[in-house]
Structure formats: C-alpha cells, structure tokens
Amino acid sequence: MIATLTDFGVTGPYTGQMHAAILQHSEQSRVVDLISDLPRFTPELSAYLIPRLTDPFPVATVFVCVVDPGVGGSRQPLMVEADGKWYVGPDNGLLALVVRRASQCRICSITWRPKVLSNSFHGRDLFAPVAAKIAADESVQGNSLTNTQIMGCGLADDLSKIIYIDGFGNLITGMRAAAVDETSVIVLKNQRINAGLIFSECPPGESFWYANSMGLIEIAVNRGSARDHFDARLGDPIKIIEDL
C-alpha cells in the first residue's frame, strides 16, 4: 500500500498526477490519499501530524510525504525506513519526528533521479516513483545518513501550538495527550479551557479540550467552531496549567 500526505489541497490536478506517476511504475499498487491539507508551507507543524496519522498502518506501507516549500532548491530528498514502514519526502524537518520516535530506523538521501525532473513538482517526478519502486521491492540508489544529519533534529518532542484545524473548526495541537494530566487547564488567547472526555458531556457552544483519536490534545466547541470561537490560526501558542 502507498499512502499520500500532502499540502496540495483537495482541488487541482496535483494529487491525481502523483497517482498516475505511482501507477506508471507499479500498476498493482493500492494508493490511499490519507491527507491533502497538511499545514501549507509549514513542515515544522506537519511533522507532528505525520507520526500520528501513519501509526495505524501496517508494516511495509510506503508514505509519500510532501510539504515542500523549498522544492527545486538545495534540500535533499529522503527515504526513511522506520519500524518497517517507509517514508519518502523532502529533508526539511517533515520526517524528523518519524525518525525520532522509531525504535529502528534507516535514513538515506535519494541519489536516484528520473529522466525528467521538474523544478517545481518533485512529489510527482521524484517522490512518487521512488515510493512505487520501494513498494515493488526495487532498489533505489541513496546514501546513508544518521539521525543528526537531517533537518529538524532539534524539533521539540511536543509542540504547544495549534498545528491543524479540521473542517469542523477543531484545533489540533502538537501536544501528545499522554504528556498532559487530564486535570490540566489549557489557555488559548487568554481564555481558560477545561478538559472534557466526550462531546456529549459539554453543553452546546461550550469549549473544552480532549485527547483526540490520534492521541493529540485537541480543542473543540460542542456543535460549534473552536477556530471561530477563539479566532484561532495555525501556529497560535497554547499554555498548559497543571491543576495545583
């Protein structure tokens, strides 16, 4: 299985073009569009989503990860084998948390190049064919790297910021719920938010935070939009206050 994670959005030809590139090299591959609205141009936020989104997938899945504002520049392309799963994408911090949280990991810079490589769409021209080759058990030329040789190795383990806003207006943070006591209060835009286990426990229009299905801290408003309620934006900081 090959899964795509990109910031391309749901309109335009780009995801379809990546599908076509994959199938040209591996007609038998099953392709899943896991997410196409990762935080645009911000690999340092998307990095906290990728490990959580890909965790449920089986060993041998290949993930094509593209949030690549530096496409065509000096950043190198990577392929990473982490606990039996493969990740292909740019070396701009996007895969840093995947590498850090893996118990076994192998990192390579990709030296293979296609006959035609555009300056603006490495997702289609480079990453998709490499993913197809890996899925088909074909070798891909590359040079081994250590964990400290890739971008993003200095990212924090958890990020106390909003990293994603879903279609309901819920605010997903880069904080793993396991690291936060359920009695803690979260402060966003100078407003205090208490924990709630499930939506039905909170009256309509009331805000609360909870551990979402990916194991991250999420802020919501029951039957409303936390984005609108707090006038929140990607990258907005949160503060966690432990109950004393």
C-alpha positions in Angstrom: 0.0 0.0 0.0 1.1 3.5 -0.8 -0.4 6.5 1.1 0.0 10.2 0.3 0.2 13.0 2.8 0.5 16.4 1.2 -0.5 20.1 1.5 -1.8 20.2 -2.1 -5.4 20.8 -1.1 -8.5 19.0 -2.4 -8.7 20.9 -5.7 -6.3 20.9 -8.7 -4.5 18.2 -10.6 -1.6 17.5 -8.2 -2.8 14.5 -6.2 -4.1 12.8 -9.4 -0.7 13.4 -11.1 1.0 11.7 -8.2 -1.3 8.8 -8.5 -0.5 8.5 -12.2 3.2 8.6 -11.5 2.9 5.8 -9.0 0.8 3.6 -11.2 3.2 4.1 -14.1 5.9 2.4 -12.1 3.7 0.0 -10.1 0.3 -0.8 -11.6 -0.6 -3.2 -8.8 -0.2 -0.6 -6.0 -3.1 0.4 -3.9 -3.0 4.2 -3.3 -4.7 5.9 -0.4 -4.9 9.7 -0.1 -4.5 10.0 3.7 -4.5 13.8 3.9 -4.2 16.5 1.3 -4.4 19.6 3.5 -1.4 19.4 5.8 -0.4 22.8 7.0 0.6 24.6 3.9 4.3 25.6 3.5 5.0 24.6 7.2 6.8 21.3 7.5 7.7 22.2 11.1 4.0 21.9 12.0 3.1 19.0 9.7 6.0 17.0 11.3 3.9 16.5 14.4 0.9 15.1 12.5 2.7 12.5 10.3 3.7 10.0 13.0 0.2 10.0 14.4 -1.6 9.7 11.0 0.7 6.9 9.9 0.8 4.9 13.1 -2.2 2.6 12.4 -0.9 1.5 9.0 0.7 -2.0 8.6 4.4 -2.7 8.2 5.6 -2.3 4.6 3.3 0.7 3.9 5.0 3.4 1.9 4.1 7.0 2.7 4.7 9.8 0.2 5.0 13.0 2.3 5.1 16.3 0.5 5.1 19.7 2.2 8.0 21.1 0.2 8.2 24.9 0.1 11.9 24.6 -0.9 11.3 22.3 -3.9 14.0 22.8 -6.5 16.4 24.2 -4.0 19.3 22.7 -2.1 17.3 20.5 0.3 17.9 16.8 -0.3 15.2 14.1 -0.9 15.0 11.4 1.7 13.7 7.9 2.1 13.3 6.6 5.6 12.6 3.1 6.9 11.1 3.4 10.3 9.9 0.3 12.2 9.2 -1.5 8.9 7.3 1.4 7.2 8.8 3.6 4.5 8.6 7.4 4.2 9.6 9.4 1.1 9.8 13.2 1.1 12.0 16.3 1.4 14.6 16.8 4.0 13.1 19.9 5.6 12.1 18.7 9.0 8.9 17.0 7.7 10.1 13.5 8.7 12.1 14.4 11.8 9.6 13.2 14.3 9.1 9.9 12.4 12.8 9.3 12.7 13.0 10.2 16.4 10.0 8.1 17.5 11.1 5.0 15.7 12.7 2.2 17.6 14.5 1.1 14.4 15.3 3.5 11.6 17.3 3.7 8.4 17.8 7.0 6.6 19.1 7.6 3.1 19.4 10.6 0.9 18.0 9.7 -2.5 20.6 9.9 -5.3 18.4 8.3 -8.0 16.9 10.7 -10.4 14.3 10.3 -13.2 15.0 11.2 -16.8 12.8 14.3 -16.4 12.8 16.2 -13.1 10.9 19.5 -12.9 12.0 22.3 -10.6 8.5 22.6 -9.0 6.9 19.2 -8.6 9.2 16.6 -7.0 6.2 15.0 -5.5 5.2 13.7 -8.9 8.6 13.4 -10.6 10.8 12.0 -7.8 9.0 11.0 -4.6 6.1 9.2 -6.2 8.3 7.0 -8.5 10.6 6.2 -5.6 7.6 5.2 -3.4 6.4 2.9 -6.2 9.9 1.4 -6.5 10.0 0.7 -2.8 6.5 -0.8 -2.9 7.6 -3.1 -5.7 10.8 -4.2 -3.8 13.0 -2.5 -6.3 16.3 -0.9 -5.1 16.7 2.9 -5.0 20.1 4.4 -5.0 20.9 6.5 -1.9 23.5 7.5 0.6 23.1 6.6 4.3 22.6 9.3 6.8 22.5 9.5 10.6 19.6 10.9 12.7 21.6 14.1 13.3 22.3 14.7 9.6 18.7 15.5 8.7 16.8 18.8 9.1 14.5 19.1 12.1 16.6 17.0 14.5 16.2 19.9 17.0 12.4 20.0 17.0 10.8 19.6 20.4 9.2 16.3 21.3 5.9 18.0 21.8 4.7 21.4 20.4 2.4 23.6 22.4 0.9 25.2 19.3 -2.0 24.7 17.0 -0.8 22.5 14.2 -4.0 21.7 12.3 -7.6 23.0 12.0 -10.1 20.5 10.7 -13.3 21.1 8.7 -15.3 21.4 11.9 -13.1 24.1 13.3 -11.5 21.9 15.9 -7.9 22.9 16.9 -5.4 20.1 16.9 -2.2 20.8 18.8 1.3 19.2 18.7 1.0 18.0 22.3 0.6 14.3 22.9 -2.2 13.7 25.3 -0.2 11.2 27.3 2.1 14.1 28.4 -0.7 16.2 29.8 -2.7 15.5 33.0 -6.4 15.4 32.4 -7.0 17.9 35.3 -4.8 20.5 33.5 -6.3 23.7 32.1 -5.3 24.9 28.6 -5.0 28.6 27.9 -5.6 29.9 24.4 -5.9 33.6 23.6 -6.1 34.3 27.3 -9.1 32.0 27.7 -9.1 29.1 30.0 -10.3 25.7 28.7 -11.1 22.7 30.9 -10.9 19.1 29.9 -13.9 17.1 28.7 -13.9 13.4 27.8 -16.6 13.4 25.2 -18.7 15.9 23.2 -22.0 14.9 24.8 -20.7 15.8 28.2 -20.4 19.5 27.3 -23.4 21.9 26.6 -23.7 23.2 23.0 -21.4 26.2 22.5 -19.0 25.3 25.3 -15.3 24.8 24.7 -13.2 22.0 26.1 -10.0 20.1 25.4 -9.7 16.3 25.0 -7.4 13.6 23.8 -8.4 13.1 20.1 -8.4 9.8 18.2 -4.7 10.4 17.2 -3.7 10.8 20.8 -3.1 14.6 20.5 -4.6 17.4 22.5 -7.5 18.9 20.6 -9.6 22.0 21.4 -13.3 21.9 20.4 -16.6 23.7 20.9 -19.5 21.4 21.1 -21.7 21.9 18.0 -19.6 24.9 17.1 -16.2 26.0 15.7 -13.3 26.5 18.1 -11.5 28.3 15.2 -14.2 31.0 15.1 -14.8 31.0 18.9 -11.1 31.8 19.6 -10.3 33.5 16.3 -7.5 30.9 16.1 -4.9 30.4 13.5 -2.2 27.8 12.7 0.8 28.3 14.9 -1.1 30.0 17.7 0.5 29.0 21.1 -1.3 27.3 23.9 -0.3 27.2 27.6 -0.9 24.2 29.8 -1.5 24.9 33.5 -1.4 21.9 35.8 -4.1 21.8 38.5 -2.5 22.5 41.9 
